[in-house]
């Protein structure tokens, strides 16, 4: 069994849905579990429905456009008129129309998960219908019947033992059904808690879903199909002469992701690493492109420097008003406030009198500054960017830092990190 994951960009329109079938046709003899995200910007639109409902606004226009969008694609790629109407109606139109019946708006995150999850349910119905239309027999499976979670809405944690049991009872029979090959179409991003309520795994959760299914099924591999030919050592939109990272280790990929690289989330890699399941990042546009392999082999990790840039950073400096030392007692209280405000620290450094951090410039971060000012002297620089270089060398750093003001710097043997501000 191989696990394939197709993101929203790969199914953003009818041509994308057809291309999924084209990609699958290159694997005629493989058993495949196919994880599909919501189409295009559907998740963003469904979020707008949630915010409108919570704020007492009417999201009818957004819903109408969502329905029309999915209907157009479904009509374009599906030949079975009955399935065109009834299954899409059940997956998207009926739930959205009746969404406020017995809805508990007092628990916004739970309501969010219930509404936003419909994007995946609708997209997978359409993809499954199209595959049937072109002769690629498949079985549609509700991921919520397999992936069991806790009650942490919008960022649910997997109940691995319950999910393993569900996979054994619901997926294993399909894999032993005698069909040749077996193709299962299911959703990313969503699960169900022990109350039977829909949960989501957090944004970018579809990659994680693919890894969960691979772990539960002891899959041969996971392939994430993207509109780029693999992982690169830097963002091509910001750096010239970027290079493909053709083969890196789980550890290196997790490090890159932790520092801000957006291709693979660390949660995706952890279950794969536990069972030694390789992850491939390949292009759904050019199947001949070599792609990237991520596994337990690390000999290629240090061959190419990698650059990760996080813009729109605040560099915050926190100093006790009585000029006492920054010690464990101060830090524990400061960290508690960051945790309470849900502000993630991207970089931190302390001296005798100051504790400095780089964080995303968000309303939460701005609010935290005002909160801490009640007890500490707080200064900050806005408009900064955090640059991380893995496997650096001095000529590379000299070129990178030219015409930049270095506000803060950290180095280890393998990684250099800088908070920078462009010089006027």
C-alpha positions in Angstrom: 0.0 0.0 0.0 1.3 3.4 -1.0 -0.2 6.7 0.4 -0.6 9.6 -2.0 -1.6 13.1 -0.8 -3.0 15.8 -3.1 -3.3 19.3 -1.7 -5.7 22.1 -2.6 -3.6 23.4 -5.4 -3.7 20.1 -7.2 -7.5 20.0 -7.2 -8.3 23.7 -7.5 -10.3 23.2 -10.7 -11.6 20.6 -13.1 -8.3 20.4 -14.9 -6.6 19.6 -11.6 -9.1 16.8 -10.8 -8.5 15.3 -14.2 -4.8 15.5 -13.5 -5.1 13.5 -10.3 -6.6 10.7 -12.4 -3.7 11.1 -14.9 -1.1 10.8 -12.1 -2.8 7.7 -10.7 -2.9 6.1 -14.1 0.9 5.9 -13.9 0.5 3.5 -10.9 -1.9 0.9 -12.4 -0.7 -2.0 -10.3 -0.3 -0.3 -6.9 -2.7 -0.4 -4.0 -3.2 3.3 -3.2 -4.8 5.3 -0.3 -5.4 8.7 -1.7 -5.7 11.7 0.7 -7.2 14.8 -0.8 -7.5 18.3 0.6 -10.2 20.9 0.1 -10.3 22.5 -3.3 -8.3 25.6 -3.9 -9.2 28.3 -1.4 -12.3 26.5 -0.1 -11.0 26.3 3.5 -10.6 30.0 3.6 -14.1 30.5 2.3 -15.5 28.1 4.9 -13.6 30.0 7.6 -15.4 33.2 6.4 -18.7 31.4 6.9 -17.7 30.6 10.5 -16.6 34.1 11.3 -19.8 35.5 9.8 -22.0 33.2 11.8 -20.1 33.9 15.0 -20.4 37.7 14.4 -24.0 37.6 13.4 -23.4 38.4 9.7 -25.1 36.6 6.8 -22.7 34.4 4.8 -25.2 33.5 2.2 -23.2 34.9 -0.7 -20.1 33.0 0.4 -22.1 29.8 0.6 -23.8 30.3 -2.8 -20.4 30.8 -4.4 -19.0 27.7 -2.7 -21.9 25.6 -3.9 -21.7 26.9 -7.5 -17.9 26.4 -7.5 -18.2 22.7 -6.5 -21.2 22.1 -8.7 -19.4 23.4 -11.8 -16.4 21.2 -11.2 -18.4 18.1 -10.4 -20.5 18.5 -13.5 -17.4 19.0 -15.6 -15.6 15.9 -14.4 -18.4 13.4 -13.7 -20.6 11.4 -16.0 -23.0 9.9 -13.5 -25.8 12.4 -13.2 -27.3 10.8 -10.1 -24.0 10.9 -8.1 -23.4 14.5 -9.4 -26.5 15.7 -7.6 -27.1 13.6 -4.5 -23.6 12.9 -3.2 -22.4 16.5 -3.5 -25.7 17.7 -2.0 -25.2 15.5 1.0 -21.5 16.4 1.3 -21.7 20.2 1.0 -25.0 21.9 0.2 -27.3 20.3 2.7 -24.9 20.7 5.7 -24.2 24.3 4.8 -27.8 25.2 4.3 -28.8 23.6 7.7 -25.6 24.5 9.5 -27.2 26.5 12.3 -29.8 23.9 13.4 -28.8 22.9 16.9 -25.5 24.6 16.4 -23.6 25.5 19.6 -22.0 28.9 18.8 -20.8 29.1 22.4 -18.0 26.7 21.5 -16.5 28.5 18.5 -13.6 26.1 17.9 -16.0 23.1 17.8 -18.2 25.0 15.4 -15.2 25.9 13.3 -14.2 22.2 12.9 -17.7 21.2 12.0 -18.1 23.8 9.2 -14.5 23.9 7.8 -14.3 20.1 7.5 -16.9 20.1 4.7 -14.3 21.3 2.2 -12.5 17.9 2.3 -15.8 15.9 2.3 -16.9 17.7 -0.9 -13.6 17.5 -2.7 -13.1 13.8 -2.1 -16.7 13.1 -3.4 -15.8 14.9 -6.6 -12.4 13.2 -7.0 -13.9 9.8 -6.3 -16.8 10.4 -8.8 -14.3 11.4 -11.5 -12.1 8.4 -10.9 -15.1 6.2 -11.4 -16.0 8.1 -14.5 -12.6 7.4 -16.1 -12.5 3.7 -15.1 -10.4 4.0 -12.0 -12.5 2.0 -9.5 -12.2 3.3 -6.0 -13.8 3.3 -2.6 -14.7 6.6 -0.8 -14.0 6.4 3.0 -14.8 9.0 5.6 -11.5 9.7 7.4 -13.4 10.5 10.6 -14.3 6.8 10.8 -10.6 6.0 11.0 -8.7 9.0 12.6 -9.8 9.2 16.2 -8.7 12.2 18.3 -9.1 14.0 21.6 -11.3 17.1 22.1 -8.7 19.8 21.2 -10.7 21.4 18.4 -8.7 23.0 15.6 -5.6 21.2 16.6 -6.7 17.8 17.7 -4.3 15.1 18.9 -4.5 11.6 17.5 -5.7 8.7 19.7 -3.3 6.2 18.1 -4.7 3.1 19.7 -8.3 3.9 18.8 -7.2 4.9 15.3 -5.3 1.7 14.9 -8.3 -0.4 15.8 -10.5 1.6 13.5 -8.1 1.1 10.6 -8.0 -2.6 11.3 -11.7 -3.0 11.2 -12.6 -0.6 8.4 -9.6 -0.4 6.0 -8.0 -3.8 6.3 -11.1 -5.5 4.8 -11.0 -3.2 1.8 -7.4 -4.1 1.2 -8.2 -7.8 1.3 -11.4 -7.5 -0.8 -9.8 -9.1 -3.9 -10.0 -6.0 -6.0 -6.9 -5.5 -8.0 -5.7 -2.8 -7.4 -7.3 -1.3 -4.3 -7.8 2.4 -4.4 -9.2 4.3 -1.3 -10.1 8.0 -1.5 -10.3 9.8 1.8 -9.8 13.2 3.4 -7.0 15.0 5.0 -7.2 17.4 7.9 -10.2 15.8 9.7 -11.0 13.3 12.5 -13.6 12.5 15.1 -13.4 12.5 18.9 -14.9 10.0 21.2 -18.1 12.1 21.4 -18.6 11.5 17.7 -17.9 15.2 16.9 -15.8 16.3 14.0 -12.3 17.6 14.8 -9.5 19.1 12.6 -5.8 18.6 12.9 -4.7 22.2 12.3 -3.8 24.0 9.1 -1.6 21.9 6.9 -3.1 18.9 8.6 -3.6 17.0 5.4 0.0 16.1 5.1 -0.2 14.8 8.7 -3.3 12.8 7.8 -1.3 11.0 5.0 1.4 10.1 7.5 -1.2 8.9 10.0 -2.8 6.6 7.5 0.7 5.3 6.4 1.6 4.6 10.0 -1.7 2.8 10.7 -1.4 0.7 7.5 2.4 0.1 7.6 2.5 1.7 4.1 5.4 1.2 1.7 5.8 5.0 1.3 4.0 8.4 1.3 4.1 10.7 -1.7 3.0 14.4 -1.4 2.2 15.7 -4.8 2.8 19.4 -5.2 3.1 22.1 -7.9 6.9 22.2 -7.3 9.4 19.5 -8.3 10.5 18.8 -4.7 12.0 20.6 -1.7 14.5 23.4 -2.4 17.2 24.9 -0.2 15.5 28.3 -0.3 12.4 30.0 -1.6 12.9 30.6 -5.3 10.9 33.8 -5.0 13.5 35.3 -2.6 16.8 33.7 -3.7 18.5 33.1 -7.0 20.1 29.8 -8.0 18.1 27.7 -5.6 19.0 24.0 -5.5 16.9 20.9 -5.2 17.3 18.9 -2.0 17.1 15.5 -3.6 17.7 13.4 -0.5 17.6 14.4 3.1 17.0 12.7 6.4 13.9 12.9 8.6 15.9 14.9 11.2 17.1 17.4 8.6 13.5 17.9 7.3 12.2 18.4 10.8 14.9 20.9 11.6 14.1 22.9 8.4 10.4 22.8 9.1 10.9 23.9 12.7 12.9 26.9 11.5 10.1 27.9 9.2 10.4 25.9 5.9 6.8 25.5 4.7 7.0 22.3 2.6 6.6 19.6 5.3 5.3 20.0 8.8 7.2 18.2 11.6 4.1 16.3 12.7 4.0 14.7 9.3 7.5 13.3 9.6 7.4 11.9 13.2 5.1 8.9 12.6 6.9 8.1 9.4 10.3 8.2 11.2 9.0 5.8 13.8 8.3 3.1 11.2 11.0 4.0 8.6 8.4 4.9 5.9 10.0 7.1 3.2 8.4 10.3 2.2 8.6 11.6 -1.4 7.8 15.1 -2.5 7.0 15.1 -6.2 5.5 17.3 -8.9 2.0 16.6 -10.1 2.8 18.9 -13.1 6.0 17.1 -14.2 6.1 13.4 -13.2 9.5 13.1 -14.7 11.0 15.5 -12.2 13.3 13.7 -9.7 11.6 15.1 -6.5 12.8 14.8 -3.0 13.3 11.7 -0.9 13.1 12.0 2.9 14.2 8.9 5.0 16.7 7.9 7.6 19.8 8.4 5.5 21.7 11.6 6.5 24.8 11.6 4.4 23.5 14.2 2.1 22.1 16.6 4.7 25.1 19.0 4.9 26.0 19.1 1.2 23.9 22.2 0.4 23.2 25.3 2.6 19.5 25.9 3.2 17.9 29.3 3.8 14.7 29.9 5.6 13.3 33.4 5.9 10.4 34.5 8.2 9.3 38.0 7.5 7.2 40.4 9.7 8.9 39.6 12.9 9.0 41.6 16.2 12.3 41.7 18.1 11.2 42.2 21.7 13.6 43.0 24.6 12.4 42.5 28.1 14.3 44.0 31.1 13.5 44.1 34.8 12.7 47.6 36.0 15.0 47.3 38.9 17.9 46.2 36.7 18.1 42.8 38.5 19.5 39.9 36.7 17.3 37.8 34.3 17.2 34.5 36.2 15.1 31.4 36.2 12.4 33.0 38.4 11.9 35.9 35.8 12.0 33.5 32.9 9.4 31.1 34.2 6.9 34.0 34.6 7.7 35.4 31.2 7.3 32.0 29.5 4.0 31.5 31.3 2.7 34.7 29.8 3.8 33.7 26.3 2.0 30.4 26.7 -1.1 32.0 28.0 -1.3 34.4 25.0 -0.4 31.5 22.6 2.6 33.4 21.2 5.3 31.2 19.8 8.9 32.2 20.3 10.9 31.8 17.1 14.3 32.7 18.6 15.4 33.8 22.1 18.5 35.0 23.8 19.3 36.5 27.2 22.0 38.6 28.8 22.4 39.6 32.4 19.7 42.3 32.2 17.6 41.5 29.1 15.7 38.7 27.6 15.2 39.1 23.8 12.8 37.1 21.6 11.7 37.1 18.0 8.1 36.5 17.4 5.5 36.9 14.5 4.1 40.4 14.4 0.4 39.6 15.3 -2.3 41.2 17.4 -1.5 38.6 20.1 2.1 39.6 20.2 1.3 43.2 20.4 -1.1 42.5 23.2 1.5 40.5 25.1 3.9 43.4 24.9 1.3 45.6 26.7 0.7 42.9 29.2 4.4 42.5 30.1 4.9 46.2 30.3 3.0 46.2 33.6 6.0 44.5 35.2 9.0 44.9 32.9 10.6 47.5 30.7 9.8 46.4 27.1 11.3 47.7 23.9 10.8 46.3 20.4 11.8 46.6 16.8 9.2 45.9 14.1 9.6 45.2 10.4 12.3 42.6 11.1 12.9 39.2 9.4 14.4 36.1 10.9 16.8 34.3 8.6 18.1 30.8 9.3 20.9 29.2 7.4 21.6 25.5 7.8 25.1 24.2 7.0 26.5 27.6 6.5 29.9 28.8 5.4 31.4 32.3 5.9 31.3 33.4 2.3 27.6 32.5 2.1 26.9 34.5 5.3 28.8 37.5 4.1 26.8 37.7 0.9 23.6 37.1 2.8 24.2 39.9 5.4 25.3 42.5 2.9 23.3 45.8 3.3 21.5 44.3 6.3 21.5 45.5 9.9 22.0 42.5 12.3 19.9 43.0 15.3 20.6 39.7 16.9 22.8 36.7 16.0 23.1 33.1 17.1 25.3 30.3 15.8 25.9 26.6 16.4 28.1 24.2 14.4 25.4 23.6 11.8 23.0 26.6 12.0 23.3 30.4 12.0 20.3 32.6 12.8 19.9 36.3 12.4 17.3 38.9 13.1 17.8 41.4 10.4 16.5 44.8 9.4 17.0 46.3 6.0 19.2 49.4 6.2 17.6 52.6 5.1 
